[in-house]
Amino acid sequence: MNRDAKVSSTGLVCTNDGFVKMIAEGTDVLLGPLSIVKELAIGMVPENFKKAINYGWAGATGLGNWMGYVMASTYHAAEEVGFGTDICEAWGYGYWVIDQL
């Protein structure tokens, strides 16, 4: 972890990786029930289709990661203006909700 990276009171590390991780975890929470269906389907298909399903799943769950970069750019722009800590805390509350789910 970068020594200069701010960490919110909820545990969100306010870096590009921290925001993308937050979005990825949120996507996993939202798609949790569908994940169970995917795992059941993997058990019933031939071996060559299992890789295709897993690659498709990885692509589907990664589609929203761009939002993490938008959040990071918002934070860095706010940091330049002088209220980046407040933005980090605000995004941290969303991280807290995702972490609780």
C-alpha positions as CSV (number, residue, x, y, z in Angstrom):
1,M,0.0,0.0,0.0
2,N,1.2,3.5,-0.8
3,R,2.3,5.3,2.4
4,D,0.6,8.5,1.2
5,A,-2.7,6.8,0.4
6,K,-5.6,8.0,2.6
7,V,-7.7,5.4,4.3
8,S,-11.3,6.3,5.3
9,S,-12.6,5.5,8.8
10,T,-14.5,2.6,7.2
11,G,-11.4,1.0,5.8
12,L,-11.5,2.1,2.1
13,V,-8.1,2.7,0.7
14,C,-8.5,5.8,-1.5
15,T,-6.4,4.7,-4.5
16,N,-7.2,3.4,-8.0
17,D,-6.9,-0.1,-6.8
18,G,-9.0,0.5,-3.7
19,F,-11.9,2.0,-5.6
20,V,-11.8,-0.7,-8.3
21,K,-11.7,-3.4,-5.5
22,M,-14.8,-1.7,-3.9
23,I,-16.7,-1.9,-7.2
24,A,-15.6,-5.5,-7.8
25,E,-16.8,-6.5,-4.4
26,G,-20.1,-4.7,-4.9
27,T,-20.6,-6.5,-8.2
28,D,-19.9,-9.8,-6.5
29,V,-22.5,-9.1,-3.9
30,L,-25.1,-8.0,-6.4
31,L,-24.5,-11.1,-8.6
32,G,-24.3,-13.5,-5.7
33,P,-27.6,-15.4,-6.5
34,L,-26.6,-15.6,-10.1
35,S,-23.2,-17.0,-9.1
36,I,-25.0,-20.0,-7.5
37,V,-26.8,-20.7,-10.8
38,K,-23.5,-20.4,-12.7
39,E,-21.8,-22.9,-10.4
40,L,-24.7,-25.4,-10.8
41,A,-24.6,-24.9,-14.6
42,I,-20.8,-25.6,-14.6
43,G,-21.5,-29.0,-13.0
44,M,-23.8,-30.0,-15.8
45,V,-21.9,-28.9,-18.9
46,P,-19.1,-30.6,-20.8
47,E,-15.5,-29.7,-19.8
48,N,-14.8,-27.5,-22.8
49,F,-17.8,-25.3,-22.0
50,K,-16.7,-24.8,-18.3
51,K,-13.8,-22.5,-19.4
52,A,-16.1,-20.5,-21.6
53,I,-18.6,-20.0,-18.8
54,N,-15.9,-19.0,-16.4
55,Y,-14.3,-16.5,-18.8
56,G,-17.8,-15.0,-19.5
57,W,-18.4,-14.7,-15.8
58,A,-15.1,-12.9,-15.3
59,G,-15.9,-10.5,-18.1
60,A,-19.4,-9.9,-16.8
61,T,-18.3,-9.2,-13.2
62,G,-15.5,-6.9,-14.5
63,L,-17.7,-4.7,-16.7
64,G,-18.4,-2.2,-13.9
65,N,-14.8,-1.7,-12.9
66,W,-14.6,1.5,-14.9
67,M,-16.7,3.1,-12.2
68,G,-13.9,2.6,-9.8
69,Y,-11.6,4.6,-12.0
70,V,-14.3,7.4,-12.2
71,M,-14.5,7.4,-8.4
72,A,-10.7,7.6,-8.2
73,S,-10.5,10.5,-10.6
74,T,-13.2,12.3,-8.6
75,Y,-11.2,11.7,-5.5
76,H,-7.9,12.9,-7.0
77,A,-9.6,16.0,-8.5
78,A,-11.1,16.8,-5.1
79,E,-7.6,16.2,-3.5
80,E,-6.2,19.0,-5.8
81,V,-8.9,21.4,-4.7
82,G,-8.4,20.5,-1.0
83,F,-11.4,18.4,0.1
84,G,-10.2,14.9,-1.0
85,T,-10.5,13.6,2.6
86,D,-14.2,14.4,2.6
87,I,-14.7,12.6,-0.8
88,C,-12.7,9.6,0.6
89,E,-14.9,9.4,3.6
90,A,-18.1,9.7,1.5
91,W,-17.0,6.9,-0.8
92,G,-16.0,5.0,2.4
93,Y,-19.6,4.8,3.5
94,G,-20.5,3.0,0.3
95,Y,-17.6,0.6,1.0
96,W,-19.0,0.0,4.5
97,V,-22.4,-0.9,3.1
98,I,-20.8,-3.3,0.5
99,D,-18.6,-4.8,3.3
100,Q,-21.6,-5.4,5.5
101,L,-23.5,-7.2,2.7
